[in-house]
Amino acid sequence: MPEGHSVHRIARQFALHFVGQSVTASSPQGRFAAGAAQISGMRMTDARAVGKQMFLEFDERLWLRVHLGMYGAWDFAGDITADATTASANGRMGQTNQRGTVVGAESGAAPVSPAPASAAPASPAAGQNGENEDSLHSIGAPRRTRLRMSESEKLGMPLETFPPEPIGAVRVRLRTEGAVADLRGPTACEVLHPEEVQAVIAKLGPDPLLDDAGDGEDRFVTAVRKKQTPIGLILMDQAVVSGIGNVYRAELLFRARLNPHTPGKLVTDDLARALWKDWSYLLELGVRTGQMMTMDDLDDEGYTRALANRDDRHWVYHRAGKPCRVCGTDIVMELAAARKLYYCPHCQA
């Protein structure tokens, strides 16, 4: 399931290439024909992510709400930017424009306290992209290509014509003169009015990229410390904190040396605040790099290797039966609310 950093990156792609443009909406699959007709021909006026949910605003105060769920993905095509994060952050394009298709997001030493974003190594130079996951850190010269944005971002086959024919069961296609976005496999896709959007957002926990840092931290800490529920489940509760999924849950708990079975009530105030600050750091880093990078203090070679291979990127996630990078104890995997939970029984005792 796409986690918070992926949805923020997708929203920024829309902000850069669709907001301010008149949009033609259709439903090649047919399941969203009525909703597409409501917004077709309108101008997109805003694009924002809240945790794992995305909201696209159109004229007449209509919003398209999308939750990618387990299998959803956005495919972009046309005059697009391979990495829109820098453009959204400071008004400059993060990479050269690509006349192509962007296809949807997936996606040692003891952990250290969250470092400032500037402490992360620079993106690798051209030719050092992660081949295993088609990392997009240095695209090079403009070319016609395909790119999917969901949990991971993957380059595909070159694009010969524009707009491309829809591939698979496309729930909704949004098209401007220069770009196309195709949505496939979402859990939710609906047109809402402002009051309905507010009702959805009101049920969500704070998002570090949207909420005031102090207010968001206080809301999170208060919610955690009044629950008897294990912290390993609390972090996945989108009503407590927005955007955390299976990967970030496991990694945040390991970095904090916190047993996932610890009731929220027993998590100290200081530790709860440290979890929030670490989530803020990892989320910003994920949006900036396009990867769920959760290991700190990597040298240039280790950082490049981590970008190329998920197995070199995490402390415990997806490492069941493998030795802990810190103590050597085998990493444990168990099911928690039908989701796989990874942790070190020694470091997180």
Secondary structure, DSSP 4 states (H G I P E B T S, - for coil): ---HHHHHHHHHHHHHHTTTSEEEEE-TTSTTHHHHHHHTTEEEEEEEEETTEEEEEEGGGEEEEEE-TTT-EEEEEEEEES--HHHHHHSS-SS-EEEEEEEEEE--PPP-SPPPGGGSPPPPPTT---TTTT--S---S----EEEEEESEEEESPP-SSSPPP-S-EEEEEE-SSEEEEEES-SEEEEE-HHHHHHHHHTS---TTTS-HHHHHHHHHHHHHT--SBHHHHTT-TTTSSS--HHHHHHHHHHTT--TTSBGGGS-HHHHHHHHHHHHHHHHHHHHHSS-----S--HHHHHHHHH-GGGT-SSTT-BTSBPTTT-PBBEEEEETTEEEEE-TTTT-
